[in-house]
Amino acid sequence: MAALVRFGNRSALQLVLANQKPWSAIRAIKTSPKKDDTTVIPAPVTKEDFANPNPKNWVSYGFDYKSETNDRNVTKSSFFFGLTLCIVWGTFVWSYLPDTLMRDWAQREGYLELRRREAAGVDLVSPNYINPASIILPSDDELGDTEIII
């Protein structure tokens, strides 16, 4: 598929080169001659406009659609509580919590038990961990030709 795309790009490039247009004609930027004809007359500013400003280009963050100051305050406070307190401090507290699942304790106890068994000279894991009398094994007749992998 990539070869077809490359072949297609080569043929398009060959067509452009075959026309032999100068690069300045291909890359020319054309503007409208009427760009200087339009002018904007600013609206007169009165004392009421300064005393009672109406934010025309205000876009709400979604917390309050009527008051810009209330919208900004709620936005900043929600981000402060959500990001700073919950995520940053929550991660800090969570990472330094004590081991509630006792994983470290279990590992330490396992190493202590292994050290005790090695010093006593007994098996590390007892072969009779489960009582052999409680295990019911099938007889040789029941097994038949079943392959047993040990």
N, C-alpha and C positions, 0 to 999 in steps of 0.2 A: 504494500500500500504506500509506503514511504517512497518507493522508487517511482510510482505513478505520480505522486505529488511533485517530486523533483523533476520528472520529465515534463510535467505540465508547466512548472515554473520556468524551465529552460526554454520551452517553446514560446511562452509569453515574452521572455526576455529577448529571444531572437526576433520576434515580431516588432518589439519596440526598437531594437537596434536596426532592423531593416528599414524602418521609416526614416531614420537618420534625422530626427528632430533635434535641434539644439537643446541642451539641458536647461538653458535659461527660459525657453518657451514652455518646457514641461513643468518647471518649478515656479512659474510666475504666480504671484499673489495678486488677484484682481479685487479692487475695492470699488464701491459704488461712488459715483461722482457727487451724490447727494449727501455725503456724510457731513458736510459743513452747512447744508441748507437748514437743518433743524436746530432749533434752540430751545432751551428750557428756561422758562421764566419762574424764578423762585416765588413761592407763595409768601405774602407778607406775614411777618411774625409780629404778634401782638403781645401785650403784657399777660393776657390770660393763657397764652400758649406756654410761657415760662412758668407761670404760677401753677398751672394744671397740665403737666405734660402727659400726653397719651402715647404710649409706646406702640407705634404702628407696626414695627417689625418684630414684635415679641412673639416667640414661639414657646409654648408651654412644655415643660418636661412631663406633664401628665398628672401632676399631683393637685394642681389647682388651676382651673382655666380662666378664672376671673381676676385674680390678684397676682401680679408678677413677683412681688416681694414674698408673699406667702408660698408661692410655687418654688422660688429659689431657696427659701429657708427650709422647707420640708425636704427638698432634693438634697441639700447639703447635709442635713441632719440624718437622713436615711442612709446616705452613703457613708457618713462617719460611723454610725452605729453598725451598719451592715458590713462594711469592709474593715474598718479599723478595729472595732471592738470584737465582732464575731469572728471574722476570718483570721486577722493577724493575732490578736490576743487569744482567741480560741485555739488556734494551732499551737501557740506557745504553751498554753496550759495543758492541752491534750498530749503534747510531746513529752512534758515533764511529769505527767501523772504517774503514780506508782503502778506496779504491775498488778492489775486487778485479776488477771486470769492465772496468776501464780506460775507463769512459765519459767521465770528465773529460779524460783524456789524449787520447782520440779527438777530442773536441770542440775542444780546444786546437790539436791538429795540423791539424784542418780549417780553423780560422780562420787559422792561420799560412800554410797553403797558399793560401787565398783571397787573403790580403794579398800574398803573393809573386807570384801570378799577376796581380793588379791592378797591382802596381808594374812588372811586366815587360811589361804591355800585351797579354798573350795571353788567349785565351778562358778563362773560369772552369772550364768543363768541355769537354774536347776532343771535337769532333764525331767523331773517329775513335778513340774510347775502345775500341771493339771493331773489329778489323780487318775492313773491308768485304769482303775476299776470302773470309773464313770464313763469311759469311752467305749462305745459299742462299734466294733469293726465287723464288716461282712466276712463270711467264711470264704474259703477257697472255691467252693462249689458255686456260690453266688457271684463271685468275681468272674469265673470262667476264663475267657481269653483276653480280658481287659488288660491293656498295657498300663503298668504302674511306673510312673516316673518319680524317682526320689532325688 
